[in-house]
Amino acid sequence: MLDLVIRNATIVDGSGAAAYSGDVGIRGGRIEAVGEVKDTASRELDAAGRVVAPGFIDVHTHYDAQIFWDPTLSPSCYHGVTTIYGGFCGFSIAPLSPDVSPYLLRMLARVEGMPVAALENGVPWNWRTFSEYLERLDGRAGLNVGFMAGHSAIRCLAMGERARGGKASQDDIEVMKRILAECLQQGAMGFSSTRSPTHNDAEGQPVPSRFADRDEFVALASVCRAYEGTTLEFLPGAGKFTQETVQLMTDMSVAAGRPLNWNVLGPGSRDFSGHQLAASDFARAHGGEIIALVAAESPTLRINLYSGFIFDILDGWDAFFRLPVPERIELLKNPSKRMELERRAKTQSMPGTNALTNWGSFIVDATFDPANKPYEGRTIAEIAKMRGQGEFDAMIDIAIVDGLRTSFMLSVGEENDAVRSHRGELWRDDRTVIGASDAGAHLDMIDTFAFSTQVLGKGVREDGIISLEEAVRQITSVPARLFGLKKRGALRPGWHADVVVFDPKTVGRGATYMRQDLPANEARIYADAFGIDHVFVNGVEIVREGRHTGALPGRVMRSGIDTETAAMPVHAGSTKR
């Protein structure tokens, strides 16, 4: 007898093949049969009018910390995600030492937008090795989880204070290679790093990995070659790639013998995306594989003068954010110093920052003092006119009243058909993987965690830029293949029973709102899922009609056991462009 039969479903199996009517049988955490299932079961579920698909795979989260206080890994579980990867951009929280943990905690709070109080109260910080970190999670994960070993943590362990500003010696690099090798041997899924100018620590200084040179990046990437089922992730920086960047990513991939997934590509101009994707063509021509992480939607950014993230890329503002909040407020009350901040922001030359200094277009998204409540939903331009003052002054005065916590939303404008069409092309391109959810991070800033329901609701049903079958393939078997997941990402007999049952007529994401459910009563941005009826992880139901069952059947995955080395190139023989 089977444990479960899902009957009368529209089966979309993750392969990209046409949907068909049938049943899915599950026994012992595995898929027993797909198609016509004659066996009886302990439970039968009528899925008439519903789609049954493999569980969705999120290949870019920062759930490394949240899993301790929220093992369900919400809201991803409600959006049909059954497998996640974390530890990206070099920001893993393992390996660890008592000397390093205070720095990593505050770095994570700054660069990934997690409240310090939540990290202090919700995470034990009581492990040393990568193995010990994973062991803390065994048996208490709601989803299948895998974590990368991050460059910044490794550099801090190897170099101490010198990691934050110093060039690594050859001896330092050898120590880092040894530490990374230990992490990979203990189950880390690969090596992640960043050199993005937006990645600064709690003091406003570049995170440790940003001080690495080419030799260090390539040497560490090469360690992955000896460990089965590992991979690479890298954040190369802002703007169009230089040839040096393309060569570096190619060299890292070749040295590792592994695909390198870079973050992040959005549907801007075709010229820009074509330039970025050409890096994949270059890598393939030289024995490597570079895959772009492409966004499921244009993110609506919410930024503030309290954390300073994103604002700190403006010229001279990094020093401002190194000041304690009370000192920042006093500085902003000084007219001449306030004027100097605006002048430097307006005259700086970093590409792509025009929207960031267009103060009038900012929308006041959330306020904290009752005096500011009337401004919510209004643009700074409107408010400045009401108050009879300049736009920058209006923005700063409002922020001061809120203790700098005011959330300002950057207006991205309406998308047109050309942008939507281009997004669909990027989703289908064999040089990309859909993701960039950043779930678990930037908790006061973005709501991209709902990438799966966004693709199915808006991308498939509303915009029609991708077929249902191809959308499911792109968020199941494509990421599974890229990361070398064993027997996940498709509905096949003998494979793990990670299964989602959803209504194609209603699936989607709800409105964004603030939810105060973090440790220390801190808040986060949240959005509910629509149309996700049932979610099964390893054959166990975790979500039923929008409610969590309390079950935690997820597997804490380890490289070489739960993964195998991905092919080079990943999409060999594919014609999907």
ABEGO torsion letter per residue (X at the ends): XBABBBBGBBBBAGAGBBBBBEBBBBBGGBBABBEBBABBBABBBBABGBBBBBBBBBABBBAAAAAAABAAGOAAAAAGBABBBBGBGGABAOBBBAAAAAAAAAAAAAAAGBBAAAAAAABAGABABAAAAAAAABGABABBBBBBBBAAAAAAAAAEAAABGBBBBAAAAAAAAAAAAAAAAAGBAEBBBBABAABBBAAGBBBAAAABBAAAAAAAAAAAAABBGBBBBBBAEBEBBBAAAAAAAAAAAAAAGBBBBBOBBBBBBAAAAAAAAAAAAAAAAAGBBBBBBBBABBBBBBBBAAAGBGAAABBGAAAAAABBAAAAAAAAABAAAAAAAAAAAAABABBGAAAAABAAABBBABBABAAAAAABGBBAAAAAAAAGBBAAAAAAAAAAAAGGABBBBBBAEBBBAAAAAAAAAAAABAABBBEGAGBGBGAAABAAAAAAAAAAAAAAAAAGABBAAAAAAAABAAAAAAAGBBGBGBBBBGBBBBBBBBBAAABEBBBBBBBBABBGGBBBBBBBBBGBABBBBGGBBABBGGBBAGBBABBBBBBGAABBBBBOBAABGBABX
